[in-house]
């Protein structure tokens, strides 16, 4: 059963507000950073994406209960690129960054440690 408040951010912002969009972008960028620095050559597991985005949303939204982290997390997942079977964490990080218009100049690792 859905409630009228399910998709409303706790801080009263709307999905089209610049602050909300900045939070969603920051969440995707933080998730991309995590995938780049943590086992970048391993495949992305679907649960890892949910956890990375949820954790990033909690961090970006001030690490407090009652924040709009759940709404930001759902929005970030809805605009995240499709998770292709077998894609590495580092490669998926590139897709996340492209989705928010951020390109990194350093290459993504294909093996080894940075």
N, CA and C atoms as an extended XYZ file, in Angstrom:
342
Properties=species:S:1:pos:R:3:atomname:S:1:resname:S:1:resid:I:1 pbc="F F F"
N         0.847       -1.175        0.000 N   UNK     1
C         0.000        0.000        0.000 CA  UNK     1
C         0.886        1.229        0.000 C   UNK     1
N         0.612        2.134       -0.880 N   UNK     2
C         1.401        3.354       -0.983 CA  UNK     2
C         0.788        4.450       -0.130 C   UNK     2
N         1.627        5.287        0.379 N   UNK     3
C         1.191        6.422        1.174 CA  UNK     3
C         1.528        7.698        0.423 C   UNK     3
N         0.792        8.747        0.668 N   UNK     4
C         1.004        9.989       -0.065 CA  UNK     4
C         2.368       10.603        0.203 C   UNK     4
N         3.037       10.188        1.274 N   UNK     5
C         4.340       10.763        1.605 CA  UNK     5
C         5.507        9.914        1.126 C   UNK     5
N         5.237        8.759        0.520 N   UNK     6
C         6.303        7.837        0.145 CA  UNK     6
C         7.382        8.464       -0.722 C   UNK     6
N         7.021        9.276       -1.667 N   UNK     7
C         7.996        9.811       -2.598 CA  UNK     7
C         8.292       11.288       -2.373 C   UNK     7
N         7.944       11.806       -1.214 N   UNK     8
C         8.220       13.201       -0.909 CA  UNK     8
C         9.463       13.291       -0.032 C   UNK     8
N        10.446       14.105       -0.432 N   UNK     9
C        11.638       14.263        0.401 CA  UNK     9
C        11.289       14.844        1.766 C   UNK     9
N        12.021       14.438        2.782 N   UNK    10
C        11.770       14.893        4.147 CA  UNK    10
C        11.999       16.387        4.315 C   UNK    10
N        12.926       16.955        3.530 N   UNK    11
C        13.226       18.372        3.713 CA  UNK    11
C        12.294       19.286        2.921 C   UNK    11
N        11.290       18.728        2.263 N   UNK    12
C        10.323       19.541        1.537 CA  UNK    12
C        10.747       19.912        0.129 C   UNK    12
N        11.947       19.522       -0.286 N   UNK    13
C        12.384       19.839       -1.638 CA  UNK    13
C        11.649       18.946       -2.630 C   UNK    13
N        11.706       19.314       -3.871 N   UNK    14
C        11.077       18.491       -4.901 CA  UNK    14
C        12.161       17.889       -5.780 C   UNK    14
N        11.778       16.884       -6.529 N   UNK    15
C        12.743       16.187       -7.382 CA  UNK    15
C        13.313       17.103       -8.452 C   UNK    15
N        12.682       18.222       -8.706 N   UNK    16
C        13.198       19.137       -9.723 CA  UNK    16
C        14.020       20.277       -9.129 C   UNK    16
N        14.113       20.360       -7.814 N   UNK    17
C        14.895       21.439       -7.202 CA  UNK    17
C        16.383       21.203       -7.429 C   UNK    17
N        17.134       22.284       -7.543 N   UNK    18
C        18.572       22.156       -7.804 CA  UNK    18
C        19.283       21.464       -6.640 C   UNK    18
N        18.855       21.700       -5.414 N   UNK    19
C        19.472       21.050       -4.255 CA  UNK    19
C        19.266       19.543       -4.312 C   UNK    19
N        18.069       19.121       -4.653 N   UNK    20
C        17.776       17.695       -4.733 CA  UNK    20
C        18.588       17.049       -5.851 C   UNK    20
N        18.652       17.690       -6.993 N   UNK    21
C        19.419       17.164       -8.129 CA  UNK    21
C        20.898       17.076       -7.770 C   UNK    21
N        21.405       18.058       -7.050 N   UNK    22
C        22.798       18.026       -6.604 CA  UNK    22
C        23.047       16.843       -5.663 C   UNK    22
N        22.088       16.564       -4.788 N   UNK    23
C        22.235       15.419       -3.871 CA  UNK    23
C        22.275       14.107       -4.646 C   UNK    23
N        21.386       13.959       -5.617 N   UNK    24
C        21.354       12.733       -6.420 CA  UNK    24
C        22.678       12.574       -7.169 C   UNK    24
N        23.177       13.658       -7.747 N   UNK    25
C        24.461       13.609       -8.455 CA  UNK    25
C        25.597       13.255       -7.510 C   UNK    25
N        25.586       13.840       -6.320 N   UNK    26
C        26.632       13.548       -5.336 CA  UNK    26
C        26.589       12.080       -4.915 C   UNK    26
N        25.401       11.521       -4.791 N   UNK    27
C        25.258       10.111       -4.427 CA  UNK    27
C        25.855        9.222       -5.514 C   UNK    27
N        25.523        9.497       -6.767 N   UNK    28
C        26.058        8.681       -7.857 CA  UNK    28
C        27.573        8.833       -7.958 C   UNK    28
N        28.076       10.025       -7.723 N   UNK    29
C        29.516       10.242       -7.768 CA  UNK    29
C        30.213        9.510       -6.623 C   UNK    29
N        29.625        9.540       -5.427 N   UNK    30
C        30.216        8.834       -4.287 CA  UNK    30
C        30.195        7.323       -4.512 C   UNK    30
N        29.119        6.811       -5.090 N   UNK    31
C        29.056        5.380       -5.411 CA  UNK    31
C        30.124        5.033       -6.446 C   UNK    31
N        30.314        5.905       -7.437 N   UNK    32
C        31.352        5.682       -8.460 CA  UNK    32
C        32.731        5.670       -7.817 C   UNK    32
N        32.988        6.585       -6.893 N   UNK    33
C        34.273        6.600       -6.182 CA  UNK    33
C        34.490        5.284       -5.443 C   UNK    33
N        33.446        4.794       -4.796 N   UNK    34
C        33.550        3.530       -4.058 CA  UNK    34
C        33.897        2.384       -5.003 C   UNK    34
N        33.216        2.299       -6.119 N   UNK    35
C        33.478        1.209       -7.069 CA  UNK    35
C        34.866        1.325       -7.690 C   UNK    35
N        35.387        2.533       -7.818 N   UNK    36
C        36.716        2.738       -8.390 CA  UNK    36
C        37.815        2.326       -7.417 C   UNK    36
N        37.591        2.558       -6.131 N   UNK    37
C        38.639        2.304       -5.139 CA  UNK    37
C        38.507        0.954       -4.437 C   UNK    37
N        37.362        0.322       -4.537 N   UNK    38
C        37.139       -0.951       -3.854 CA  UNK    38
C        36.892       -2.054       -4.878 C   UNK    38
N        37.889       -2.895       -5.066 N   UNK    39
C        37.813       -4.034       -5.986 CA  UNK    39
C        37.310       -3.652       -7.380 C   UNK    39
N        37.961       -2.701       -8.045 N   UNK    40
C        37.460       -2.208       -9.337 CA  UNK    40
C        37.453       -3.234      -10.463 C   UNK    40
N        38.198       -4.317      -10.325 N   UNK    41
C        38.251       -5.306      -11.404 CA  UNK    41
C        37.237       -6.434      -11.234 C   UNK    41
N        36.519       -6.437      -10.128 N   UNK    42
C        35.512       -7.477       -9.895 CA  UNK    42
C        34.160       -7.050      -10.468 C   UNK    42
N        33.327       -8.008      -10.845 N   UNK    43
C        31.995       -7.662      -11.360 CA  UNK    43
C        31.140       -6.993      -10.288 C   UNK    43
N        30.259       -6.125      -10.725 N   UNK    44
C        29.317       -5.473       -9.808 CA  UNK    44
C        28.185       -6.445       -9.526 C   UNK    44
N        27.919       -6.653       -8.271 N   UNK    45
C        26.768       -7.455       -7.858 CA  UNK    45
C        25.591       -6.487       -7.671 C   UNK    45
N        24.385       -6.890       -8.045 N   UNK    46
C        23.223       -5.993       -7.888 CA  UNK    46
C        23.062       -5.462       -6.463 C   UNK    46
N        23.315       -6.315       -5.468 N   UNK    47
C        23.204       -5.854       -4.079 CA  UNK    47
C        24.240       -4.786       -3.758 C   UNK    47
N        25.413       -4.879       -4.369 N   UNK    48
C        26.471       -3.896       -4.119 CA  UNK    48
C        26.041       -2.515       -4.589 C   UNK    48
N        25.325       -2.456       -5.703 N   UNK    49
C        24.836       -1.163       -6.188 CA  UNK    49
C        23.824       -0.577       -5.208 C   UNK    49
N        22.896       -1.394       -4.737 N   UNK    50
C        21.903       -0.912       -3.771 CA  UNK    50
C        22.572       -0.411       -2.496 C   UNK    50
N        23.549       -1.159       -2.018 N   UNK    51
C        24.234       -0.780       -0.779 CA  UNK    51
C        25.061        0.480       -0.981 C   UNK    51
N        25.804        0.565       -2.082 N   UNK    52
C        26.640        1.745       -2.337 CA  UNK    52
C        25.792        3.004       -2.466 C   UNK    52
N        24.692        2.912       -3.178 N   UNK    53
C        23.826        4.082       -3.354 CA  UNK    53
C        23.137        4.436       -2.038 C   UNK    53
N        22.663        3.439       -1.316 N   UNK    54
C        22.011        3.715       -0.034 CA  UNK    54
C        22.955        4.351        0.975 C   UNK    54
N        24.174        3.836        1.035 N   UNK    55
C        25.179        4.394        1.944 CA  UNK    55
C        25.550        5.814        1.537 C   UNK    55
N        25.745        6.021        0.244 N   UNK    56
C        26.097        7.360       -0.236 CA  UNK    56
C        24.967        8.350        0.043 C   UNK    56
N        23.729        7.922       -0.141 N   UNK    57
C        22.590        8.811        0.128 CA  UNK    57
C        22.540        9.182        1.605 C   UNK    57
N        22.762        8.220        2.469 N   UNK    58
C        22.787        8.486        3.909 CA  UNK    58
C        23.876        9.506        4.231 C   UNK    58
N        25.059        9.351        3.638 N   UNK    59
C        26.160       10.283        3.876 CA  UNK    59
C        25.852       11.669        3.330 C   UNK    59
N        25.389       11.727        2.096 N   UNK    60
C        25.125       13.016        1.433 CA  UNK    60
C        24.018       13.790        2.147 C   UNK    60
N        23.076       13.069        2.726 N   UNK    61
C        21.928       13.719        3.369 CA  UNK    61
C        22.146       14.000        4.852 C   UNK    61
N        23.385       13.967        5.279 N   UNK    62
C        23.705       14.415        6.626 CA  UNK    62
C        23.784       13.335        7.683 C   UNK    62
N        23.721       12.074        7.299 N   UNK    63
C        23.870       10.964        8.233 CA  UNK    63
C        22.896       11.055        9.410 C   UNK    63
N        21.639       11.424        9.120 N   UNK    64
C        20.635       11.529       10.171 CA  UNK    64
C        19.372       10.780        9.770 C   UNK    64
N        18.676       10.273       10.777 N   UNK    65
C        17.370        9.670       10.532 CA  UNK    65
C        16.388       10.794       10.215 C   UNK    65
N        15.430       10.504        9.379 N   UNK    66
C        14.433       11.515        9.035 CA  UNK    66
C        14.871       12.425        7.912 C   UNK    66
N        16.053       12.182        7.360 N   UNK    67
C        16.498       12.977        6.223 CA  UNK    67
C        15.792       12.463        4.977 C   UNK    67
N        16.088       13.074        3.845 N   UNK    68
C        15.484       12.621        2.595 CA  UNK    68
C        16.351       11.575        1.892 C   UNK    68
N        17.192       10.860        2.655 N   UNK    69
C        18.109        9.876        2.080 CA  UNK    69
C        17.380        8.788        1.291 C   UNK    69
N        16.253        8.306        1.790 N   UNK    70
C        15.532        7.248        1.081 CA  UNK    70
C        15.035        7.752       -0.274 C   UNK    70
N        14.521        8.957       -0.297 N   UNK    71
C        14.026        9.537       -1.552 CA  UNK    71
C        15.178        9.789       -2.520 C   UNK    71
N        16.271       10.311       -2.013 N   UNK    72
C        17.454       10.563       -2.849 CA  UNK    72
C        17.992        9.243       -3.391 C   UNK    72
N        18.038        8.226       -2.536 N   UNK    73
C        18.524        6.918       -2.951 CA  UNK    73
C        17.661        6.333       -4.067 C   UNK    73
N        16.341        6.364       -3.894 N   UNK    74
C        15.436        5.855       -4.937 CA  UNK    74
C        15.612        6.615       -6.235 C   UNK    74
N        15.748        7.917       -6.137 N   UNK    75
C        15.923        8.735       -7.341 CA  UNK    75
C        17.245        8.425       -8.028 C   UNK    75
N        18.308        8.254       -7.236 N   UNK    76
C        19.622        7.929       -7.806 CA  UNK    76
C        19.576        6.584       -8.515 C   UNK    76
N        18.938        5.602       -7.906 N   UNK    77
C        18.828        4.286       -8.543 CA  UNK    77
C        18.004        4.348       -9.822 C   UNK    77
N        17.007        5.234       -9.852 N   UNK    78
C        16.157        5.319      -11.042 CA  UNK    78
C        16.869        5.950      -12.232 C   UNK    78
N        17.897        6.754      -11.973 N   UNK    79
C        18.627        7.379      -13.085 CA  UNK    79
C        19.986        6.733      -13.327 C   UNK    79
N        20.356        5.776      -12.475 N   UNK    80
C        21.629        5.065      -12.669 CA  UNK    80
C        21.557        4.243      -13.952 C   UNK    80
N        22.684        4.139      -14.649 N   UNK    81
C        22.708        3.324      -15.875 CA  UNK    81
C        22.368        1.871      -15.575 C   UNK    81
N        21.892        1.187      -16.599 N   UNK    82
C        21.566       -0.233      -16.465 CA  UNK    82
C        22.795       -1.004      -16.004 C   UNK    82
N        22.587       -1.918      -15.108 N   UNK    83
C        23.667       -2.747      -14.595 CA  UNK    83
C        23.777       -3.990      -15.470 C   UNK    83
N        24.754       -3.983      -16.373 N   UNK    84
C        24.938       -5.084      -17.313 CA  UNK    84
C        25.638       -6.250      -16.631 C   UNK    84
N        25.242       -7.446      -16.963 N   UNK    85
C        25.830       -8.647      -16.385 CA  UNK    85
C        27.330       -8.700      -16.681 C   UNK    85
N        28.132       -8.911      -15.644 N   UNK    86
C        29.569       -9.065      -15.803 CA  UNK    86
C        30.367       -7.785      -15.849 C   UNK    86
N        29.725       -6.615      -15.829 N   UNK    87
C        30.461       -5.348      -15.875 CA  UNK    87
C        31.273       -5.195      -14.590 C   UNK    87
N        32.498       -4.712      -14.728 N   UNK    88
C        33.329       -4.537      -13.541 CA  UNK    88
C        32.912       -3.286      -12.788 C   UNK    88
N        33.309       -3.240      -11.538 N   UNK    89
C        32.985       -2.104      -10.690 CA  UNK    89
C        33.614       -0.825      -11.238 C   UNK    89
N        34.866       -0.917      -11.703 N   UNK    90
C        35.534        0.252      -12.270 CA  UNK    90
C        34.868        0.744      -13.538 C   UNK    90
N        34.466       -0.181      -14.381 N   UNK    91
C        33.798        0.190      -15.628 CA  UNK    91
C        32.428        0.806      -15.340 C   UNK    91
N        31.713        0.230      -14.388 N   UNK    92
C        30.401        0.779      -14.038 CA  UNK    92
C        30.551        2.171      -13.426 C   UNK    92
N        31.637        2.404      -12.708 N   UNK    93
C        31.900        3.740      -12.161 CA  UNK    93
C        31.972        4.768      -13.281 C   UNK    93
N        32.589        4.406      -14.396 N   UNK    94
C        32.628        5.312      -15.548 CA  UNK    94
C        31.225        5.615      -16.054 C   UNK    94
N        30.380        4.605      -16.126 N   UNK    95
C        28.998        4.802      -16.577 CA  UNK    95
C        28.232        5.717      -15.618 C   UNK    95
N        28.454        5.530      -14.317 N   UNK    96
C        27.807        6.404      -13.334 CA  UNK    96
C        28.242        7.853      -13.522 C   UNK    96
N        29.536        8.052      -13.709 N   UNK    97
C        30.041        9.416      -13.873 CA  UNK    97
C        29.533       10.058      -15.162 C   UNK    97
N        29.453        9.275      -16.220 N   UNK    98
C        28.907        9.812      -17.470 CA  UNK    98
C        27.444       10.216      -17.292 C   UNK    98
N        26.706        9.451      -16.499 N   UNK    99
C        25.288        9.741      -16.268 CA  UNK    99
C        25.092       11.095      -15.597 C   UNK    99
N        26.069       11.514      -14.810 N   UNK   100
C        25.951       12.816      -14.132 CA  UNK   100
C        26.835       13.876      -14.773 C   UNK   100
N        27.453       13.525      -15.894 N   UNK   101
C        28.245       14.514      -16.631 CA  UNK   101
C        29.632       14.744      -16.091 C   UNK   101
N        30.182       13.774      -15.370 N   UNK   102
C        31.528       13.899      -14.815 CA  UNK   102
C        32.429       12.896      -15.513 C   UNK   102
N        33.506       13.374      -16.077 N   UNK   103
C        34.477       12.481      -16.710 CA  UNK   103
C        35.781       12.602      -15.936 C   UNK   103
N        36.396       11.488      -15.644 N   UNK   104
C        37.689       11.479      -14.961 CA  UNK   104
C        38.793       11.399      -15.991 C   UNK   104
N        39.896       12.083      -15.732 N   UNK   105
C        41.008       12.048      -16.669 CA  UNK   105
C        41.893       10.817      -16.478 C   UNK   105
N        41.902       10.239      -15.261 N   UNK   106
C        42.742        9.072      -15.056 CA  UNK   106
C        42.006        7.814      -15.549 C   UNK   106
N        42.760        6.845      -16.037 N   UNK   107
C        42.110        5.632      -16.552 CA  UNK   107
C        41.572        4.760      -15.445 C   UNK   107
N        40.582        3.972      -15.774 N   UNK   108
C        40.054        2.983      -14.840 CA  UNK   108
C        40.971        1.776      -14.885 C   UNK   108
N        41.241        1.221      -13.727 N   UNK   109
C        42.130        0.059      -13.650 CA  UNK   109
C        41.511       -1.147      -14.327 C   UNK   109
N        42.330       -1.883      -15.016 N   UNK   110
C        41.871       -3.161      -15.566 CA  UNK   110
C        42.455       -4.306      -14.764 C   UNK   110
N        43.336       -4.008      -13.826 N   UNK   111
C        43.910       -5.019      -12.953 CA  UNK   111
C        44.947       -4.383      -12.045 C   UNK   111
N        45.251       -5.035      -10.958 N   UNK   112
C        46.273       -4.519      -10.050 CA  UNK   112
C        45.743       -3.464       -9.103 C   UNK   112
N        46.665       -2.748       -8.488 N   UNK   113
C        46.340       -1.725       -7.501 CA  UNK   113
C        46.823       -0.389       -7.980 C   UNK   113
N        46.080        0.628       -7.678 N   UNK   114
C        46.423        1.973       -8.081 CA  UNK   114
C        47.548        2.527       -7.271 C   UNK   114
